Amino acid sequence: MATVKVSDSSFQDDVIGSDTPVLVDFWAEWCAPCKQIGPALEELSEEFDGKMKIAKVNIEDDPDTPAKFHIRGVPTLMIFKGGEVVATKSGAHAKEKLAEWISEHV
């Protein structure tokens, strides 16, 4: 399963209401570190298919959700379980570190 684009209008259903844990990548088109981790997140979405969804929210296209969660920099990654934030990580990280972090929350 590839990463899923989530908008302000779909966040409630796609993330908060999800039966599966969801990693949300808050990112921007102009953000070099966001582009750096993009391919790793795509690969991880395949590796964790069925265990965790990986969603992307563009902070410029959909500013309401990042504001609600006090996103101050990108990339910011948040893991949601049962509609609640259970973990947050900022900045770019190696795929292996991201996989370890995700594994702690599936």
GUKE-249979 format. One record per residue: residue number from 1; x, y, z of N, C-alpha, C, O in turn; residue in one letter. Coordinates in pm, 1 decimal. Layout:
N
+-----+----------+----------+----------+----------+----------+----------+----------+----------+----------+----------+----------+----------+---+
:   k :   n_east :  n_north :     n_up :  ca_east : ca_north :    ca_up :   c_east :  c_north :     c_up :   o_east :  o_north :     o_up : r :
+-----+----------+----------+----------+----------+----------+----------+----------+----------+----------+----------+----------+----------+---+
: NUM :        X :        Y :        Z :        X :        Y :        Z :        X :        Y :        Z :        X :        Y :        Z : a :
...
+-----+----------+----------+----------+----------+----------+----------+----------+----------+----------+----------+----------+----------+---+
***
This chain:
106
+-----+----------+----------+----------+----------+----------+----------+----------+----------+----------+----------+----------+----------+---+
:   k :   n_east :  n_north :     n_up :  ca_east : ca_north :    ca_up :   c_east :  c_north :     c_up :   o_east :  o_north :     o_up : r :
+-----+----------+----------+----------+----------+----------+----------+----------+----------+----------+----------+----------+----------+---+
:   1 :     84.6 :   -117.5 :      0.0 :      0.0 :      0.0 :      0.0 :     89.5 :    124.3 :      0.0 :    181.0 :    134.8 :     81.7 : m :
:   2 :     64.4 :    214.6 :    -87.8 :    141.9 :    338.4 :    -95.1 :     94.8 :    435.7 :     12.7 :     -9.1 :    416.1 :     75.6 : a :
:   3 :    174.5 :    541.5 :     32.2 :    130.8 :    643.6 :    126.3 :      0.7 :    705.5 :     75.3 :    -27.0 :    705.7 :    -44.7 : t :
:   4 :    -77.6 :    757.6 :    168.4 :   -209.3 :    812.1 :    136.7 :   -207.8 :    962.1 :    158.7 :   -161.8 :   1009.6 :    262.5 : v :
:   5 :   -258.1 :   1037.0 :     61.4 :   -270.7 :   1182.5 :     78.5 :   -393.3 :   1208.5 :    164.6 :   -502.2 :   1158.9 :    135.7 : k :
:   6 :   -374.9 :   1286.2 :    270.1 :   -483.9 :   1320.3 :    360.8 :   -499.0 :   1471.3 :    362.4 :   -400.4 :   1544.9 :    364.0 : v :
:   7 :   -624.0 :   1516.5 :    362.0 :   -652.2 :   1660.2 :    362.1 :   -719.9 :   1699.0 :    493.1 :   -754.6 :   1613.6 :    574.7 : s :
:   8 :   -737.9 :   1829.3 :    511.4 :   -810.5 :   1876.3 :    629.5 :   -948.4 :   1810.8 :    637.1 :   -993.9 :   1772.4 :    744.8 : d :
:   9 :  -1014.3 :   1798.5 :    521.7 :  -1150.8 :   1744.7 :    521.1 :  -1156.0 :   1593.4 :    540.8 :  -1258.4 :   1541.2 :    584.9 : s :
:  10 :  -1047.5 :   1521.6 :    508.9 :  -1050.7 :   1375.4 :    523.1 :   -977.5 :   1325.5 :    648.4 :   -981.2 :   1206.1 :    678.0 : s :
:  11 :   -911.1 :   1415.4 :    722.2 :   -828.1 :   1374.8 :    836.0 :   -908.0 :   1296.8 :    940.6 :   -861.0 :   1194.9 :    991.1 : f :
:  12 :  -1025.8 :   1343.4 :    972.4 :  -1108.6 :   1277.5 :   1074.8 :  -1133.1 :   1131.3 :   1037.5 :  -1113.7 :   1042.0 :   1120.0 : q :
:  13 :  -1175.2 :   1106.8 :    914.3 :  -1205.3 :    969.3 :    870.9 :  -1078.7 :    887.6 :    848.5 :  -1070.0 :    772.9 :    892.4 : d :
:  14 :   -979.9 :    946.6 :    780.1 :   -859.8 :    871.8 :    740.6 :   -764.5 :    842.9 :    856.0 :   -695.5 :    741.0 :    855.2 : d :
:  15 :   -760.0 :    931.3 :    954.8 :   -660.8 :    917.1 :   1062.5 :   -728.2 :    891.4 :   1197.3 :   -706.5 :    787.0 :   1258.7 : v :
:  16 :   -808.4 :    984.7 :   1242.3 :   -870.5 :    973.7 :   1374.8 :   -961.2 :    851.0 :   1382.7 :   -962.2 :    781.3 :   1484.1 : i :
:  17 :  -1036.2 :    824.6 :   1278.0 :  -1130.2 :    712.6 :   1278.3 :  -1073.1 :    580.8 :   1229.5 :  -1147.1 :    483.4 :   1215.0 : g :
:  18 :   -943.4 :    575.5 :   1204.0 :   -881.9 :    454.7 :   1149.0 :   -874.2 :    342.3 :   1252.9 :   -842.2 :    366.5 :   1369.3 : s :
:  19 :   -903.8 :    219.5 :   1209.6 :   -889.3 :    101.1 :   1294.5 :   -742.6 :     60.6 :   1307.7 :   -704.9 :    -10.3 :   1401.0 : d :
:  20 :   -661.2 :    106.1 :   1214.0 :   -519.4 :     73.9 :   1208.8 :   -439.4 :    195.4 :   1255.0 :   -480.8 :    308.2 :   1227.9 : t :
:  21 :   -326.9 :    177.2 :   1323.4 :   -242.5 :    292.9 :   1355.2 :   -203.3 :    366.4 :   1226.5 :   -187.7 :    305.3 :   1120.8 : p :
:  22 :   -188.1 :    497.3 :   1237.7 :   -154.4 :    580.0 :   1121.7 :    -35.2 :    668.7 :   1154.4 :    -36.7 :    742.0 :   1253.4 : v :
:  23 :     68.1 :    661.8 :   1070.8 :    179.4 :    755.8 :   1078.5 :    145.5 :    869.5 :    983.4 :    123.6 :    846.3 :    864.5 : l :
:  24 :    141.0 :    992.2 :   1034.4 :    112.7 :   1108.7 :    951.0 :    241.2 :   1187.7 :    932.4 :    306.7 :   1227.1 :   1028.9 : v :
:  25 :    275.5 :   1210.0 :    806.4 :    391.6 :   1290.0 :    768.3 :    342.0 :   1428.6 :    731.5 :    279.4 :   1446.3 :    627.0 : d :
:  26 :    369.3 :   1528.2 :    816.8 :    338.0 :   1666.3 :    784.6 :    457.5 :   1720.7 :    709.1 :    568.7 :   1723.2 :    761.9 : f :
:  27 :    435.4 :   1764.7 :    584.9 :    545.0 :   1800.4 :    496.2 :    508.5 :   1921.4 :    411.6 :    395.0 :   1968.8 :    415.3 : w :
:  28 :    606.2 :   1971.5 :    334.9 :    585.0 :   2080.5 :    239.4 :    669.9 :   2054.9 :    115.2 :    775.3 :   1991.7 :    121.3 : a :
:  29 :    621.3 :   2105.4 :      3.7 :    689.0 :   2086.3 :   -124.8 :    829.7 :   2145.9 :   -125.1 :    919.9 :   2089.9 :   -187.5 : e :
:  30 :    849.5 :   2257.3 :    -57.0 :    977.8 :   2328.4 :    -55.4 :   1078.5 :   2269.8 :     44.0 :   1192.8 :   2315.1 :     49.4 : w :
:  31 :   1038.0 :   2171.1 :    121.6 :   1118.8 :   2116.8 :    231.1 :   1211.6 :   2004.9 :    181.4 :   1165.5 :   1896.1 :    146.6 : c :
:  32 :   1342.7 :   2032.8 :    178.5 :   1439.8 :   1932.2 :    131.9 :   1440.3 :   1806.0 :    219.2 :   1439.1 :   1695.8 :    164.3 : a :
:  33 :   1441.9 :   1817.3 :    353.7 :   1438.7 :   1695.2 :    435.0 :   1309.8 :   1613.6 :    413.7 :   1311.5 :   1491.0 :    424.2 : p :
:  34 :   1198.8 :   1681.9 :    383.8 :   1073.0 :   1611.3 :    355.4 :   1089.1 :   1524.4 :    230.6 :   1046.3 :   1409.0 :    227.1 : c :
:  35 :   1151.6 :   1582.5 :    129.2 :   1175.0 :   1507.6 :      5.0 :   1274.2 :   1394.1 :     28.0 :   1266.3 :   1289.5 :    -36.4 : k :
:  36 :   1367.4 :   1415.5 :    120.2 :   1469.0 :   1314.1 :    151.5 :   1404.0 :   1188.7 :    211.8 :   1442.1 :   1077.2 :    176.0 : q :
:  37 :   1307.6 :   1204.8 :    301.7 :   1248.2 :   1087.2 :    366.2 :   1128.9 :   1030.2 :    289.0 :   1079.7 :    922.5 :    322.6 : i :
:  38 :   1082.5 :   1100.8 :    186.7 :    967.1 :   1054.8 :    109.4 :    980.5 :    912.6 :     55.6 :    890.0 :    831.5 :     75.4 : g :
:  39 :   1091.5 :    879.9 :    -12.3 :   1106.5 :    743.8 :    -64.6 :   1108.2 :    637.7 :     46.1 :   1053.6 :    528.8 :     28.4 : p :
:  40 :   1170.2 :    668.9 :    159.2 :   1173.9 :    573.6 :    270.8 :   1033.1 :    548.7 :    323.7 :    997.6 :    435.2 :    355.5 : a :
:  41 :    953.4 :    654.3 :    333.1 :    815.2 :    637.0 :    380.7 :    732.9 :    553.7 :    282.7 :    648.6 :    474.3 :    324.5 : l :
:  42 :    756.7 :    571.0 :    153.3 :    687.2 :    489.0 :     52.7 :    723.0 :    341.1 :     72.7 :    635.2 :    254.8 :     71.8 : e :
:  43 :    851.9 :    312.9 :     90.5 :    895.4 :    174.1 :    111.1 :    838.5 :    117.8 :    241.8 :    794.8 :      2.8 :    246.3 : e :
:  44 :    839.3 :    198.6 :    347.0 :    786.9 :    152.9 :    475.7 :    636.4 :    129.0 :    469.8 :    584.6 :     42.9 :    540.9 : l :
:  45 :    566.4 :    204.3 :    386.1 :    421.6 :    181.8 :    373.5 :    394.2 :     42.8 :    316.8 :    293.0 :    -19.3 :    349.5 : s :
:  46 :    484.3 :     -5.8 :    231.8 :    472.3 :   -142.3 :    177.9 :    508.7 :   -245.4 :    285.4 :    440.0 :   -346.0 :    302.8 : e :
:  47 :    618.1 :   -217.9 :    356.9 :    665.9 :   -313.0 :    457.3 :    568.3 :   -329.2 :    574.3 :    557.2 :   -437.6 :    631.4 : e :
:  48 :    498.2 :   -222.0 :    609.6 :    405.6 :   -226.4 :    722.6 :    259.8 :   -234.2 :    677.9 :    168.7 :   -207.3 :    756.3 : f :
:  49 :    238.0 :   -271.1 :    551.3 :    102.8 :   -282.7 :    497.5 :     18.6 :   -377.0 :    584.5 :     59.7 :   -489.3 :    613.7 : d :
:  50 :    -98.3 :   -330.0 :    624.9 :   -186.3 :   -409.1 :    708.6 :   -164.1 :   -387.7 :    857.0 :   -250.2 :   -420.4 :    938.7 : g :
:  51 :    -46.6 :   -332.0 :    892.6 :    -14.7 :   -306.4 :   1034.0 :    -24.3 :   -157.9 :   1066.7 :    -65.4 :   -120.2 :   1176.5 : k :
:  52 :     14.1 :    -73.3 :    970.1 :     10.2 :     71.0 :    989.6 :     -5.0 :    139.5 :    854.4 :     58.5 :    100.8 :    756.3 : m :
:  53 :    -89.7 :    241.5 :    850.6 :   -102.7 :    325.1 :    731.5 :     -5.1 :    440.5 :    744.7 :     22.1 :    487.9 :    854.9 : k :
:  54 :     47.1 :    485.2 :    631.6 :    131.2 :    604.3 :    631.1 :     62.3 :    707.6 :    543.3 :     37.7 :    685.8 :    424.7 : i :
:  55 :     31.9 :    821.3 :    606.1 :    -42.6 :    928.5 :    539.9 :     44.1 :   1053.4 :    532.9 :    134.3 :   1073.1 :    614.3 : a :
:  56 :     15.0 :   1137.5 :    433.5 :     90.2 :   1260.7 :    415.2 :     -6.4 :   1378.6 :    413.6 :   -109.0 :   1375.3 :    345.6 : k :
:  57 :     27.7 :   1483.6 :    490.0 :    -50.4 :   1606.9 :    491.6 :     41.8 :   1720.4 :    448.0 :    140.3 :   1750.3 :    515.5 : v :
:  58 :     10.0 :   1783.3 :    335.5 :     85.8 :   1898.0 :    287.1 :     40.4 :   2019.7 :    368.4 :    -75.9 :   2059.6 :    361.4 : n :
:  59 :    132.6 :   2078.1 :    445.3 :     95.2 :   2186.3 :    536.7 :     49.8 :   2313.1 :    464.7 :    -18.9 :   2396.4 :    523.8 : i :
:  60 :     87.3 :   2328.3 :    338.8 :     45.6 :   2447.2 :    264.3 :    -92.0 :   2427.7 :    201.7 :   -172.8 :   2520.6 :    199.5 : e :
:  61 :   -119.3 :   2308.2 :    150.9 :   -249.2 :   2280.8 :     89.8 :   -358.6 :   2264.7 :    195.2 :   -474.0 :   2300.4 :    171.5 : d :
:  62 :   -322.4 :   2211.7 :    309.7 :   -417.3 :   2181.7 :    416.1 :   -362.7 :   2232.7 :    549.7 :   -309.9 :   2153.9 :    628.2 : d :
:  63 :   -374.6 :   2364.1 :    577.1 :   -311.3 :   2423.4 :    694.9 :   -386.4 :   2403.5 :    827.3 :   -327.0 :   2421.0 :    933.7 : p :
:  64 :   -513.3 :   2367.9 :    823.3 :   -592.1 :   2358.6 :    946.9 :   -545.0 :   2245.5 :   1038.0 :   -530.8 :   2264.8 :   1158.7 : d :
:  65 :   -520.8 :   2128.3 :    980.7 :   -479.0 :   2013.0 :   1061.6 :   -341.9 :   2035.6 :   1125.4 :   -327.3 :   2011.1 :   1245.2 : t :
:  66 :   -241.6 :   2080.8 :   1051.4 :   -111.7 :   2107.6 :   1116.9 :   -125.0 :   2210.7 :   1230.5 :    -59.3 :   2197.5 :   1333.7 : p :
:  67 :   -208.4 :   2311.5 :   1212.1 :   -227.9 :   2412.4 :   1317.2 :   -290.6 :   2348.0 :   1440.9 :   -252.1 :   2378.6 :   1553.7 : a :
:  68 :   -386.0 :   2259.9 :   1419.3 :   -453.5 :   2192.9 :   1531.0 :   -354.1 :   2112.6 :   1615.8 :   -368.1 :   2105.3 :   1737.9 : k :
:  69 :   -254.5 :   2053.1 :   1551.4 :   -156.8 :   1970.4 :   1621.5 :    -25.8 :   2045.4 :   1650.7 :     75.0 :   1984.1 :   1685.7 : f :
:  70 :    -28.6 :   2178.5 :   1635.9 :     83.9 :   2265.8 :   1670.4 :    213.7 :   2227.7 :   1598.0 :    321.5 :   2227.1 :   1657.5 : h :
:  71 :    201.2 :   2196.3 :   1469.7 :    318.8 :   2163.7 :   1388.7 :    397.3 :   2292.7 :   1364.8 :    344.5 :   2388.2 :   1308.0 : i :
:  72 :    522.2 :   2295.1 :   1407.9 :    604.6 :   2415.3 :   1396.3 :    715.2 :   2400.8 :   1292.7 :    772.7 :   2500.7 :   1249.3 : r :
:  73 :    745.2 :   2279.1 :   1253.0 :    849.4 :   2255.2 :   1153.6 :    818.8 :   2128.5 :   1076.7 :    744.2 :   2042.2 :   1122.8 : g :
:  74 :    877.3 :   2119.0 :    959.6 :    857.7 :   1999.4 :    877.8 :    993.9 :   1942.5 :    840.9 :   1090.0 :   2018.4 :    828.1 : v :
:  75 :   1004.8 :   1812.7 :    823.6 :    896.0 :   1716.2 :    843.3 :    871.3 :   1688.1 :    992.5 :    964.3 :   1680.0 :   1072.8 : p :
:  76 :    745.2 :   1673.9 :   1025.4 :    705.1 :   1625.0 :   1156.5 :    622.3 :   1499.8 :   1134.0 :    527.1 :   1500.3 :   1055.9 : t :
:  77 :    659.0 :   1393.2 :   1202.5 :    588.0 :   1265.9 :   1191.3 :    514.4 :   1240.7 :   1322.1 :    571.5 :   1255.2 :   1430.2 : l :
:  78 :    387.4 :   1202.7 :   1311.7 :    308.0 :   1169.3 :   1429.6 :    241.7 :   1034.6 :   1407.0 :    190.4 :   1006.5 :   1298.7 : m :
:  79 :    243.3 :    952.0 :   1509.9 :    173.5 :    824.6 :   1503.5 :     45.7 :    837.0 :   1585.5 :     48.2 :    876.2 :   1702.1 : i :
:  80 :    -66.0 :    802.5 :   1521.8 :   -197.5 :    804.5 :   1584.6 :   -244.9 :    662.5 :   1606.2 :   -236.4 :    579.2 :   1515.9 : f :
:  81 :   -294.8 :    634.7 :   1725.0 :   -354.9 :    505.2 :   1758.1 :   -484.3 :    534.0 :   1830.7 :   -485.6 :    607.9 :   1929.1 : k :
:  82 :   -594.0 :    475.8 :   1782.7 :   -722.1 :    499.5 :   1847.0 :   -760.1 :    646.1 :   1848.4 :   -827.6 :    692.0 :   1940.5 : g :
:  83 :   -717.5 :    719.8 :   1747.7 :   -751.2 :    860.5 :   1737.2 :   -664.8 :    954.3 :   1818.9 :   -687.8 :   1075.2 :   1818.3 : g :
:  84 :   -564.2 :    900.7 :   1890.2 :   -478.4 :    981.5 :   1975.9 :   -333.6 :    977.5 :   1927.2 :   -288.4 :    876.9 :   1872.6 : e :
:  85 :   -262.0 :   1087.3 :   1947.6 :   -119.1 :   1092.0 :   1915.0 :    -44.3 :   1012.1 :   2020.6 :    -55.4 :   1040.6 :   2139.8 : v :
:  86 :     31.9 :    911.9 :   1977.1 :    109.6 :    830.0 :   2071.5 :    260.1 :    851.8 :   2058.5 :    336.7 :    810.8 :   2145.7 : v :
:  87 :    302.8 :    916.4 :   1949.5 :    446.0 :    940.7 :   1929.4 :    464.9 :   1051.2 :   1825.9 :    385.7 :   1065.9 :   1732.8 : a :
:  88 :    571.8 :   1128.2 :   1844.6 :    605.3 :   1236.0 :   1751.8 :    755.7 :   1234.7 :   1727.5 :    835.1 :   1210.7 :   1818.4 : t :
:  89 :    792.5 :   1261.0 :   1602.3 :    934.6 :   1267.2 :   1565.4 :    948.8 :   1380.4 :   1463.2 :    869.6 :   1390.5 :   1369.5 : k :
:  90 :   1048.9 :   1464.0 :   1481.6 :   1073.4 :   1574.8 :   1389.1 :   1203.2 :   1553.7 :   1313.9 :   1296.3 :   1490.8 :   1364.3 : s :
:  91 :   1208.4 :   1606.8 :   1193.1 :   1329.9 :   1600.4 :   1113.6 :   1339.7 :   1474.8 :   1029.9 :   1256.2 :   1384.8 :   1038.7 : g :
:  92 :   1443.9 :   1471.1 :    948.2 :   1467.6 :   1357.0 :    860.2 :   1547.8 :   1250.6 :    935.2 :   1639.9 :   1282.3 :   1010.5 : a :
:  93 :   1511.9 :   1125.6 :    913.7 :   1580.3 :   1013.5 :    977.6 :   1601.0 :    903.4 :    874.7 :   1527.0 :    894.9 :    776.6 : h :
:  94 :   1700.4 :    820.0 :    896.5 :   1727.3 :    707.2 :    807.4 :   1609.7 :    609.6 :    811.0 :   1538.5 :    599.4 :    910.8 : a :
:  95 :   1591.5 :    539.6 :    701.9 :   1481.5 :    442.8 :    691.0 :   1484.4 :    342.2 :    805.7 :   1379.8 :    308.5 :    861.1 : k :
:  96 :   1602.2 :    294.3 :    841.3 :   1613.7 :    193.6 :    947.0 :   1564.0 :    248.6 :   1080.7 :   1496.1 :    178.2 :   1155.6 : e :
:  97 :   1597.4 :    373.5 :   1110.6 :   1552.3 :    437.3 :   1235.6 :   1401.4 :    456.8 :   1233.5 :   1334.4 :    437.3 :   1335.0 : k :
:  98 :   1348.0 :    494.9 :   1118.7 :   1203.4 :    511.0 :   1107.5 :   1132.8 :    376.5 :   1126.5 :   1028.7 :    368.5 :   1191.8 : l :
:  99 :   1190.7 :    271.6 :   1068.9 :   1130.9 :    136.9 :   1082.6 :   1130.2 :     92.8 :   1228.0 :   1031.7 :     35.7 :   1274.8 : a :
: 100 :   1238.7 :    118.5 :   1300.0 :   1244.7 :     83.6 :   1443.3 :   1137.6 :    159.9 :   1519.5 :   1067.7 :    102.4 :   1603.0 : e :
: 101 :   1124.4 :    288.9 :   1491.4 :   1027.1 :    373.4 :   1559.6 :    883.9 :    324.9 :   1532.7 :    801.7 :    315.7 :   1623.9 : w :
: 102 :    856.7 :    294.7 :   1406.6 :    723.1 :    243.3 :   1370.4 :    696.5 :    112.1 :   1441.1 :    587.0 :     90.8 :   1493.1 : i :
: 103 :    795.8 :     23.2 :   1443.7 :    778.6 :   -108.8 :   1505.9 :    739.3 :    -99.2 :   1652.6 :    670.8 :   -187.5 :   1704.2 : s :
: 104 :    781.5 :      6.0 :   1719.5 :    746.9 :     24.3 :   1860.9 :    597.9 :     53.5 :   1879.0 :    546.2 :     41.8 :   1990.1 : e :
: 105 :    528.3 :     91.3 :   1771.6 :    391.1 :    138.3 :   1783.8 :    288.6 :     57.6 :   1703.2 :    172.7 :     97.9 :   1693.3 : h :
: 106 :    329.6 :    -54.5 :   1646.4 :    231.0 :   -136.3 :   1573.1 :    180.4 :   -249.5 :   1659.0 :     97.2 :   -328.5 :   1614.3 : v :
+-----+----------+----------+----------+----------+----------+----------+----------+----------+----------+----------+----------+----------+---+
***
